[in-house]
Amino acid sequence: MDRLDTSRLGGWADLPFFKETLPGIEARLSAEAGPVFPPRASIFRALELTPPERTRAVILGQDPYHTRGKADGLAFSIPPGFGGRLDSLGNILKLVEAETGRRRTRTDLTDWAEQGVLLLNTALTVPEGKAQGHARLGWSRLVSEVLGRLDTAPRAFLLWGGPAQKIGARLKGPDHLMLPAPHPSPLSAYKGFFDARPLSLTNEWLARRGEAPIDWAGPDAPADVERA
């Protein structure tokens, strides 16, 4: 496996992880016998799209989808035209509709990233068919350094699932909006994910700070959904 491209990391590029830990991770990825997701060109996509100076909110998940063609480098996002089960994203789309009254049709969450939502997982890669297979590969250091850089100014942190909440507990900034919730996976969403109102609470917090809200539904979503 060739070296991962770190040329588009912008304000993240000087994190110690990239010099001190990434070479070892690259060596271990090269030794993998099977496919690794997301595609290598997309591994750092979340950091590339949402530099620290533009990050207003962080959605922290667990690890990428381990199904072929599903992971795109943004936590919970799925490329257009995937055609398979949406699983966690399906529950997120239900949450968007419940909180905004608009039905999101896009599975690709690039528009969230472009609005300043860092869509990060606690592990940035996963072997095919092996959920949490790279949970101990060394990615946690990168995530800790990313959160450390973001700890210097108030941000909203949506921590979905146990691994996200564990690493998010290291944040020290007193003015963050901290929103822990169960992971949106079908295996755990029933434990309270739909009751947490993280999207509305994030936008209310941004409004109090004089900032524009996040358009969670997306620009092509219908204006209103008839509520049951």
Salt bridges, closest charged atoms under 4 A:
ASP5 OD2 - ARG8 NH1 2.59
ASP14 OD1 - ARG149 NH1 2.48
GLU20 OE1 - ARG141 NH2 2.48
GLU26 OE1 - ARG3 NE 2.57
GLU32 OE2 - HIS134 NE2 2.64
GLU48 OE2 - ARG8 NH2 3.24
ASP72 OD2 - ARG45 NH1 3.54
ASP87 OD2 - LYS70 NZ 2.87
ASP87 OD1 - ARG85 NH2 2.86
GLU97 OE1 - ARG103 NE 3.41
ASP111 OD1 - ARG104 NH2 2.55
GLU128 OE1 - ARG68 NH2 3.10
GLU145 OE2 - ARG141 NE 2.74
ASP151 OD1 - HIS176 NE2 2.67
GLU204 OE2 - ARG197 NH2 3.17
GLU211 OE1 - ARG56 NH1 3.55
GLU211 OE2 - ARG209 NE 3.18
ASP215 OD1 - ARG102 NH1 2.98
ASP220 OD2 - ARG106 NE 3.12
